[in-house]
Amino acid sequence: MELRQLSYFVAVAEELHFGRAAARMCIAQPALSTQVQALEKHLGVQLLHRTTRKVELTRAGEVFYDRCIRILGDISLSTELARSADGKGSREIRIGTIYPATIGVLPSFLARIARKCPGIRIHTASGSTGGIIRSIEAGQLNLGFIRPVENIGSLRFFSISHERYLLAVQKDSSLAAMEDVGIEDLRDQKIISFSRSNLSYTERYFAEKFEEHDLTGRVAYSCDDTFSMVSLVSAGLGVGFVPEWTRDLPNRNIELKKVRGVDLKIGLGVAWNKEDPTAGRDDIIDIARSLARPAGRGLRAA
């Protein structure tokens, strides 16, 4: 068994598509398939169900994937620890972001990192909260701006702020002219909701809130990002809850309204591996902590 085979298998397990996994690993697809097959032969178990339409992990594949993530993470972390012990700090910091949630905070963080550590390279990658956590655990990312999670094992998280969501309505709609909007006013409206392939934190949050306020049956359209939500509302297809910072978007055809009795807020914070010598440097964590806002003062992000 070779380490590169583990990396190839992890790519396929996460992409569930040999073509995308091959592109990600910069290897020809036939060569990738051959390496994964060789790994399965060595293990004596089938890791993947393959059909002409899709790729799925077997039960053995799910278990082996979890172990591969830990093994590759330990190797990456061991490399960083050895360099750190020899006085050779990391020359790169890799940051995960849940775009566009970090629009209001990431530029400031990157600018402060660049001033504090002028010789360090910075790489940013967007993804979901779950994906970023896995990458932190695997040593592929040093730091992540994500939705709230618990401190488990070596994973550490602290909150920066909570983002307030308001109801977006088209400027020409009847709701835009109303002084006071209540939940009852939404019961005859078509609602646009978030619907992402990874069942994101934001999607789950709003699904719970819509259920709580008996609005689930009014959901008529869905989208997977804030900018699409603004476009759908601007086109007059319905109403939807968007982060407060969208008020500053240019050429928008929406009004943001508070809904009486409804206070929708979603947390945003920073996560890292406490054993990672790069993320664990005091200056980097201090810079991240300095981005925190007092309670009641949300970021202009979503």
N, C-alpha and C positions, 0 to 999 in steps of 0.2 A: 504494500500500500504506500502511495506517495502523497505528500502534502498537496501537490497541485491537483490530484484527483479529488481531494476533499473540497478544495476551492471550486473546482468545476461542478461538483455535485451541489454545493451550496447555491451556486448561481442558478442552476436549473431548478432547484427546490424553491427558490424565491421568485424566479420569473415564470415557472411552470410553462416554459416555452424554450425549446432548444435553440431556435434562431436568435432570440433576444439574449439568452444566456451566453451564446457564442460571441455575439457582438460585445457584450459586457466584458468578457474575459479576453477579448482580442484574439480569438482562435477560430479556425474554420469549424463549421458545424459538424461535418463528418468526424473530425478529430476529437471534438468534444464528446460526441456520442460514443466513440470508441473508448475514450478514457472512463466514461461513466459505466459502460458495459464491463470494462476490465475491473472496475471497483466492485461491481455487483458480483462478478465471478469470484473475486478474491474473498468477498464476505460470504458468499454462498446463499445470498438472499436477494430478492427483487426489491429495489428501492423505489421504483417508479412504475406506474401503470401508463403505458403509452398507447394512444390510438391516433388515427389520422386527424382527429379533431382536437384532442387535448392531452395534457400530461398531468398526472396526479401522483401525489406521494402515497405509497403504501403505508401501513402501520409501522413496518420496519423502517421505512424511509423517514417518517416523522420522528421516530426515536433517534435514528442516526443523524438526522439534520440537527437536532438539539445538541448532540454530542459534538458534532463538527464545529458548530458555532463556538462552543466552549474551548475546543482544542485550538482553533485558529485564533481565537481571542487571547488565549494564554500565550501563544507563540508571539503574537504582536506585542502584548504587554511585556513579555520577557525581554524582547528586543529593546523596548524603550527603557526598561529598568536597567539593563546592562549598559546602555549608552549613558543614562543618567548617573550611574555609579562611577563611570569613567570620566565624569565631568562634561559629557557631550549632551547638552540639552537638545530637545527636538527642534528641528529646523522648520517644522510645519505644524500648524494646528488645523484640524479638520472639524468643521462645524455643520451640524444638521439643523435645518429650519423647516417649520411647517408653513411654507409660503401660501398665502400672503399674510399670515398672522404676524410675521416679524417685520413688516414694512416700517413700523414706527420705532423699532428698537434695534434692529440689526445694524443699520448704518452707524449709529453712535458707538455700538460695541466694537465694530470693525475698526473704526477710526481710533478708538482708544487703544486697542490691541496694537495697531500699527505704530502709534506713537510710543507706547511702552516697550514694544519689542520690534524695533525697526528692521532687524535682520531675519525675522520669521516669515515664512510663506503662509498664506491663508487660503484654505480651500473650503467652499461652502457647497452643500448639497441639500436639495429639498426632498421632503418625504413626509410620511405619516408619523404620528407619535410612536406607534408600535414599531414601525420600520427603523426609526431613529434609535429607539431603545435597543433593538437587536444589534444595530451597527455599533453602538457604544459598548455593548457587552462583548462584541466580537473584536473590539479594538480597531474598527474601521473608522470610527468617529471619536473625537476627544470630548466634544461638548454638543449638547442639543437643546434647542429652544422648542419646547413641547408643551402639550396640555398636562394637567396635574396627574402625577403618579405617586405611589407610595415608595418610601425607601426600602428596597428589598435587596438583600445580599450586599454587593459592593456598589449598587446603583444609588446615587444621591440626587436629590431634587430640592430646589427651593423656588418659591413663587415670586414672580416679579410684579404681576398685577392681574386685574380682572378687566376684561373688555366688555363694555356694555353694547348690547344689540338693540336696535330700534326698528320699528316697522317702516319698511320702504313702500311708498305708494306712488303711483304715477301722478304727476303734477295736475293733470286734468281730471283726476278721479274725484268722486264724491267725498272720499275719506280725507283728501288733501284739504278740503274746505272746512272740515270739522274742527272745532276748537278742542273738543274732548273725545278721544277714541277709547272705547271699551272692548272687552273680549266679545260681547254680544254683537258688536258691529262687524266682526270678522266672520260670523257664522254664515253669511250669504256671499262671502268673497271666495275667489279661487286663490288658494295658498300655494306658494312655491317653496319647496323645502330642499335641503341639502341631501344628496344621495350619492355616496361615493363607494367605489368598489371595495374599499378596505374597511367599511363601517367605522368611520372616523369618530373621534370623541365628540366633535361638533354635531355630527348627524345623530348620534345616540342621545345627546343632550336635548336637541330639539324634538326628537321623536317622543321622548318622555314628557316634555312640556306640552306638546300638542295633545298627547293622550290625557294629561292632567286637566287641560282646559277644554277637552272634548272638541278638538279641531282636526283630529286625524282624518276624518271623513271629508274634509274640505281641501285636502292636498290634491292638487290637480297637475302640477308640474314639478320637476326636480332638476337639479343641476349639481355640479361637483366643485364649484368655486364661487367666491364672492363676486367677482367681476361678471360672471354669467348671470348670477342672481340679479345684479343691478340692470343688466341688459334686458332680462325677461320682464322685470317690473317696468322699466322705461318703455318697453314695447306695449304695455297695457295688458299683459297676459295674466296678471295677478298681483298679489302682494306677498312680501316676504321679509323676514327679519335679517338685517344686515348690521355689520359693525359700525359704530358711530363715525369712524374715520372716513366712511364713504361720502359723508357730507361735503368733503373737500374735493371730490373727483370732478374733473372738468367735463363740460358738455353733458351733464347728467340731466335726466328728465324725471327725477324723483324728488319726493319730499320725505323727510324722516319724522315719524310721529311717535310719541310716547303712548303706550297703551295702558290705560288706567288699571292699576292693580297687578301689573305684570312687570317684573324687573329681571331681565335676562342678562346674565353675566357669565362669561367663560374665562377660566383662568389660563394664564400663560407663565411658564417658568423655565428654569435651566436645569438640565440633568447632566451628570457625568459619572465616570467610574472612579471611585475614591482611590483605587490602586493605580490609576493612570498617572504617571509622573508629569505628563504634559498638562492634562486638565487639572491636576491637583496642585499646580504651582499657585502660590498665594496671590501673585499679581493677577493671574487670569481669573481666578474665582472672585477676587476683590472687585475687578472691573465688572464682572457679571452681576455681582450683588449691588453694585452702585446704580444699576439700571432699575432697581425696584422702586415702585411708586407707593406712597402712603395709601392706606385703605380709602376707597372712595374716589381716587384719582386714577382713572384707567388710562391705558396707553392709547395712542391714536393708531391702533392696529387691529387686525382681525384674523 
